[in-house]
């Protein structure tokens, strides 16, 4: 069971923070986040590793009876019931009195089906109807053309990876902001409700603007198509995802790739088979297909065999391989054994190292 740490009593939450296995600087950051109400689900996960409420619930829970003990107890109860029950003999049945005349079976009546009547009118074949397109929205960074497809439900955090604490947002803008260095670790939050998106600043140092207007702390604004957003000096445009991105023509031989949002490195992806994503280990002689060992500080949060990518019917599917720090897709966790489809503009969070998945079409488009 997951608790909502924001609704937890302040004294209990403060004790959870102090007893968490984190550094003093991270504890101070957690205190500030809850005080400013800029905490996120990632913040809660740090605390719920050592949750006080969960420990009390487990301590109060009765020990579970093993299967063997249940079987032995059931067998003892059956023996006790059989020993107490009186041994009774069934009375002999009076066959002559009990016998009843058996009536002969009723004759079967043949069922005559009515003759088939040919219809004079010809059958009209149904006209196939094309499914309506689901409208999806994305943010596009104008300087780098980095596309960020937004989810229809949930929330994502935009910011930059912090190598000191190891905490990374869902969307890492480190490479896009490499020249200005004005984006905060947890800069802004986008909340999605039934396909509508709301933007909120999380107390960033250099602020968040929408169409030139600076947002106040705690203010949430509804985004509309064509909005221009500034995170520090990083300019993003909010608009519909192009239709061709949702319906990629495989005959055009598209090129799929991963883009590392921390370093800007690009990893081409094959249109077929399986791809292992992880961190190479020369000591073990292991090198995955997508090797993130050269992603600087972001590589330290990636497992050797972190995730798997499978190409099936023109689409890539993502699966976590039991990684130590987990995998997320657009802010939502990918459970072990779950296979989820990828679409251009999706962002894969590998313990904190973020990869943007996208596609390129030849210049003829």
C-alpha positions in Angstrom: 0.0 0.0 0.0 1.3 3.5 -0.9 0.6 6.4 1.4 0.1 10.0 0.3 3.0 11.6 2.2 1.5 15.1 1.6 -1.5 14.1 3.8 0.6 12.5 6.5 0.8 14.3 9.9 3.7 16.8 9.9 5.4 15.2 13.0 5.3 11.7 11.4 6.6 13.0 8.1 9.4 14.9 9.8 10.4 11.8 11.6 10.3 9.8 8.4 12.6 12.3 6.8 15.1 12.2 9.6 15.1 8.4 9.8 15.5 8.0 6.0 18.7 6.6 4.6 19.7 9.8 2.8 22.4 12.5 3.2 21.8 15.6 5.3 21.5 17.8 2.2 18.8 15.5 0.8 16.9 15.6 4.1 17.0 19.4 4.1 15.7 19.4 0.5 12.9 17.1 1.5 11.9 19.4 4.4 11.9 22.4 2.0 9.8 20.6 -0.6 7.1 19.7 1.8 7.1 23.1 3.3 6.6 24.7 -0.1 4.2 21.9 -1.2 6.4 21.2 -4.2 6.8 17.5 -3.3 6.2 14.8 -5.9 5.7 11.1 -6.1 9.4 10.7 -6.5 9.9 12.5 -3.2 7.4 10.2 -1.6 9.2 7.1 -2.8 12.3 8.2 -1.0 10.4 8.3 2.3 8.3 5.2 1.8 11.4 2.9 1.7 11.4 3.4 5.5 7.8 4.4 6.1 6.7 4.6 9.7 3.0 4.0 9.0 3.9 0.9 6.9 6.1 -0.5 9.6 3.3 -0.1 12.2 0.8 -1.7 9.9 3.1 -4.7 9.3 3.9 -5.0 13.0 0.1 -5.1 13.9 -0.6 -7.7 11.2 -1.1 -11.2 12.5 1.5 -13.8 11.4 0.4 -15.7 8.3 -0.3 -19.4 8.8 1.6 -21.7 6.6 0.0 -24.0 4.1 1.3 -27.2 5.9 0.0 -26.0 9.2 -3.5 -25.3 7.7 -3.6 -28.8 6.2 -2.6 -30.5 9.5 -5.2 -28.4 11.4 -8.0 -29.3 8.9 -7.1 -33.1 9.1 -7.2 -33.0 13.0 -10.7 -31.3 12.9 -12.0 -33.9 10.4 -10.8 -36.8 12.7 -12.4 -35.2 15.7 -15.8 -34.8 13.9 -15.8 -38.4 12.7 -15.1 -39.7 16.2 -18.0 -37.8 17.8 -20.6 -38.5 15.0 -22.8 -41.7 15.7 -22.3 -44.7 13.5 -25.7 -45.2 11.8 -26.7 -47.9 9.4 -28.9 -47.0 6.5 -32.4 -48.7 6.7 -33.1 -51.4 4.1 -35.4 -50.0 1.4 -38.7 -51.7 0.6 -38.2 -52.3 -3.0 -41.8 -53.4 -3.8 -43.4 -50.4 -2.0 -40.8 -48.0 -3.3 -41.1 -49.2 -6.8 -42.9 -46.8 -9.0 -44.2 -47.5 -12.5 -42.0 -46.3 -15.1 -43.8 -44.5 -17.9 -42.7 -45.2 -21.4 -40.8 -42.4 -23.0 -42.9 -40.0 -25.1 -42.5 -40.4 -28.8 -40.3 -37.9 -30.4 -42.1 -35.4 -32.6 -40.1 -34.5 -35.7 -39.4 -30.8 -36.0 -40.0 -29.5 -39.5 -38.0 -26.4 -40.3 -39.8 -23.8 -42.4 -38.5 -23.5 -46.0 -35.8 -20.9 -46.5 -37.1 -17.8 -48.3 -34.6 -16.2 -50.5 -34.4 -12.4 -49.9 -35.1 -10.4 -53.0 -32.9 -7.6 -51.9 -29.1 -7.8 -52.0 -27.1 -7.5 -48.9 -25.4 -4.1 -48.5 -21.8 -4.5 -47.4 -21.0 -2.2 -44.4 -18.8 0.7 -45.2 -15.6 0.6 -43.1 -15.2 3.6 -40.9 -11.8 4.9 -39.9 -11.2 5.2 -36.1 -11.0 8.9 -35.0 -7.5 10.0 -34.2 -6.7 10.6 -30.6 -5.3 14.1 -30.2 -2.0 14.2 -28.4 0.1 17.2 -27.3 3.8 17.7 -27.0 6.4 20.3 -26.0 9.1 21.0 -28.5 12.3 22.8 -27.5 12.9 25.2 -30.3 16.7 25.3 -30.1 17.3 21.5 -30.3 13.9 20.3 -31.7 13.7 18.0 -28.7 10.1 16.6 -28.7 8.4 15.8 -25.3 5.1 14.0 -25.8 2.8 14.6 -22.8 0.7 11.9 -21.1 -3.1 12.1 -21.1 -3.2 11.4 -17.3 -0.8 11.8 -14.4 2.0 14.3 -14.0 5.6 14.8 -15.1 8.4 16.9 -13.6 10.7 19.0 -15.8 14.2 19.9 -14.6 17.8 18.7 -14.7 19.7 15.7 -13.3 21.6 16.4 -10.0 24.7 14.2 -9.8 25.2 15.0 -6.1 21.8 13.7 -4.8 21.2 11.3 -7.8 17.6 12.7 -8.0 16.4 13.2 -11.6 13.2 14.6 -13.0 11.0 12.7 -15.4 12.1 15.0 -18.2 15.8 16.0 -18.0 16.7 19.2 -19.8 20.4 19.2 -18.9 21.6 19.0 -22.5 19.1 21.6 -23.8 20.1 24.0 -21.0 23.9 23.3 -21.2 24.8 26.9 -22.2 22.6 29.0 -20.0 22.5 26.6 -16.9 19.3 28.3 -15.7 17.0 25.3 -15.2 16.5 24.1 -11.6 16.6 20.5 -10.5 12.8 20.4 -10.1 11.8 23.4 -12.2 8.2 22.9 -13.3 5.4 20.3 -13.2 2.8 19.4 -15.9 -0.4 17.7 -14.7 -2.6 15.9 -17.2 -6.3 15.5 -16.7 -8.2 13.8 -19.6 -5.8 15.1 -22.2 -5.8 18.7 -20.8 -2.4 19.9 -19.4 -1.7 22.3 -16.6 1.7 23.9 -15.9 3.0 24.9 -12.5 6.3 26.4 -11.4 7.9 24.5 -8.5 9.8 27.4 -6.9 12.6 27.4 -9.6 15.4 29.9 -9.3 14.9 31.6 -12.6 11.1 31.2 -12.9 8.7 29.9 -15.5 6.9 32.1 -18.1 3.9 31.3 -20.3 3.6 33.7 -23.3 5.8 36.2 -21.6 4.0 36.2 -18.2 5.9 35.0 -15.1 4.0 32.4 -13.1 3.6 32.8 -9.4 4.6 30.0 -7.0 1.7 27.5 -6.8 -0.1 29.0 -9.8 -1.5 26.5 -12.3 -2.3 27.5 -15.8 -4.1 25.6 -18.5 -2.0 25.2 -21.7 -3.6 25.8 -25.1 -2.2 25.0 -28.5 0.4 27.5 -29.6 1.5 28.5 -26.1 5.2 29.4 -25.7 6.9 28.5 -22.4 10.2 29.7 -21.0 12.0 27.6 -18.4 14.8 30.0 -17.6 16.2 30.7 -21.0 14.9 27.4 -22.6 12.0 28.1 -24.9 9.4 25.4 -25.5 6.3 25.4 -27.8 3.1 23.5 -26.8 1.1 22.1 -29.7 -0.5 19.0 -31.2 1.7 16.0 -32.2 1.9 15.8 -36.0 -0.4 13.2 -37.5 2.4 11.4 -39.3 4.2 10.7 -36.0 1.2 8.7 -34.8 0.9 6.8 -38.1 4.4 6.1 -39.3 4.6 4.7 -42.8 7.1 1.8 -42.6 7.6 1.9 -46.3 9.4 5.3 -45.8 12.1 3.4 -43.9 12.0 5.5 -40.7 15.0 5.7 -38.4 14.3 5.1 -34.7 16.7 6.3 -32.0 17.3 7.2 -28.4 18.5 10.6 -27.4 20.3 11.0 -24.1 18.9 14.1 -22.5 21.9 14.4 -20.1 24.8 14.3 -22.7 23.1 14.7 -26.1 24.4 11.3 -27.3 22.3 9.5 -29.9 21.7 5.7 -30.0 20.2 4.3 -33.3 17.7 1.5 -32.8 17.1 -1.4 -35.1 13.7 -2.0 -36.6 13.6 -5.6 -35.5 14.7 -8.1 -32.8 15.6 -7.3 -29.2 17.8 -4.6 -27.7 19.3 -4.7 -24.2 19.7 -1.2 -22.5 22.1 -0.9 -19.7 25.6 0.0 -18.5 28.7 -1.9 -19.8 31.0 -3.5 -17.3 34.6 -4.1 -18.7 35.5 -6.1 -15.6 32.8 -8.7 -16.5 33.3 -8.3 -20.2 29.6 -7.2 -20.5 28.5 -4.6 -23.1 24.7 -4.1 -23.7 23.3 -3.1 -27.1 22.6 0.4 -25.9 25.5 1.1 -23.6 25.0 4.1 -21.2 28.4 3.7 -19.5 29.6 7.0 -21.1 26.7 9.1 -19.8 28.7 10.7 -17.1 27.2 10.9 -13.6 23.8 9.7 -15.0 25.4 6.4 -15.8 25.8 5.5 -12.1 22.0 5.0 -11.7 21.7 2.5 -14.6 21.9 -1.2 -14.0 24.0 -3.5 -16.2 20.9 -5.1 -17.7 18.4 -2.4 -17.0 15.7 -2.8 -19.7 14.8 -4.5 -22.9 13.4 -3.1 -26.2 11.5 -5.4 -28.5 10.4 -4.5 -32.1 7.0 -6.0 -33.1 4.6 -5.1 -35.9 6.3 -1.8 -36.6 6.6 -0.6 -33.0 9.1 -0.8 -30.1 8.0 -2.2 -26.7 9.8 -1.5 -23.4 10.3 -3.9 -20.5 12.1 -3.5 -17.2 14.6 -6.3 -16.4 14.5 -6.1 -12.6 16.7 -3.1 -12.5 17.9 -1.7 -9.1 16.4 1.8 -9.5 13.4 1.1 -11.7 12.1 2.2 -15.1 9.5 4.8 -15.9 7.7 5.9 -19.0 6.6 9.5 -19.1 6.6 9.6 -15.4 4.6 6.3 -14.8 6.5 3.3 -13.4 7.0 0.2 -15.6 6.3 -2.9 -13.5 8.4 -6.0 -13.8 7.2 -8.2 -16.5 5.1 -5.5 -18.1 5.7 -4.6 -21.8 4.6 -1.1 -22.8 4.6 0.4 -26.4 6.8 3.4 -27.2 5.7 6.4 -29.3 7.9 9.2 -30.7 8.4 11.8 -28.1 8.2 9.4 -25.1 10.8 9.6 -22.3 12.3 6.6 -20.6 13.6 7.1 -17.1 16.2 4.6 -16.2 16.8 5.2 -12.5 17.4 8.8 -13.3 19.2 8.6 -16.7 16.6 9.8 -19.2 16.4 8.7 -22.8 14.1 10.4 -25.3 12.6 8.0 -27.9 12.0 9.5 -31.4 11.9 8.8 -35.1 13.2 10.5 -38.3 11.7 10.2 -41.7 13.9 10.7 -44.8 14.1 14.2 -46.3 11.4 13.5 -48.9 8.7 14.1 -46.2 
